[in-house]
């Protein structure tokens, strides 16, 4: 599954598609632990499409907007 960069105001909602030959889906909530009720912004997806770096004011950080990283495994999880 391929994931496209999320809309900053609603991070991380993302459209997906099974292959480059398929159409993009509507944006989908990626669920916990990526989604939270906190503000998220400035998403950046690595060139291999497996690592998402973003800023968020979610709980567990140092306060304010902290930098968070999520990496998708080779199996797509």
C-alpha positions in Angstrom: 0.0 0.0 0.0 1.3 3.4 -0.9 0.6 6.5 1.3 0.6 10.1 0.1 1.5 13.0 2.3 -1.2 14.1 4.7 -3.0 17.5 4.8 -1.3 19.5 7.5 -4.4 20.7 9.3 -5.7 17.2 9.7 -2.6 15.2 10.1 -2.3 12.3 9.7 -5.2 11.6 7.3 -3.9 10.1 4.1 -5.2 8.8 0.8 -3.9 5.3 -0.1 -3.7 3.0 -3.1 -2.6 -0.6 -3.5 -0.3 0.1 -6.5 0.7 3.0 -8.8 -1.9 1.7 -11.3 -4.8 2.2 -8.8 -6.7 5.4 -8.0 -6.2 7.2 -4.7 -8.8 6.6 -2.0 -10.4 9.4 -0.1 -8.3 10.6 2.9 -8.4 8.0 5.7 -7.8 8.4 9.4 -4.6 6.3 10.0 -5.7 5.6 13.6 -3.7 5.4 16.8 -0.9 5.9 17.5 -0.6 8.3 14.6 -3.9 10.1 15.0 -4.7 12.0 18.2 -6.9 14.9 19.2 -3.9 17.2 19.3 -2.8 19.5 16.5 -0.4 18.1 14.0 1.4 20.0 11.2 4.3 20.1 8.8 4.3 16.5 7.6 7.3 15.3 5.6 7.4 11.8 4.0 10.7 10.2 3.2 11.6 9.5 -0.4 11.1 5.7 0.1 7.6 6.5 1.5 8.2 4.6 4.8 9.0 7.4 7.3 6.7 10.2 8.3 8.1 13.1 10.3 5.7 15.7 11.7 5.2 18.3 14.4 2.5 17.8 17.0 1.3 19.1 20.4 0.2 15.7 21.4 0.7 14.3 25.0 4.0 12.6 25.7 6.2 15.3 24.3 8.2 18.1 25.9 5.5 20.8 25.4 4.4 22.9 22.5 4.9 21.3 19.1 7.4 18.5 19.2 8.9 16.5 16.3 7.5 13.0 16.0 8.6 10.1 13.6 6.6 7.1 12.4 8.2 4.4 10.3 6.2 1.9 8.3 7.6 -1.7 8.4 8.4 -3.5 5.1 5.2 -5.5 5.6 3.2 -2.2 5.5 2.4 -1.9 9.2 
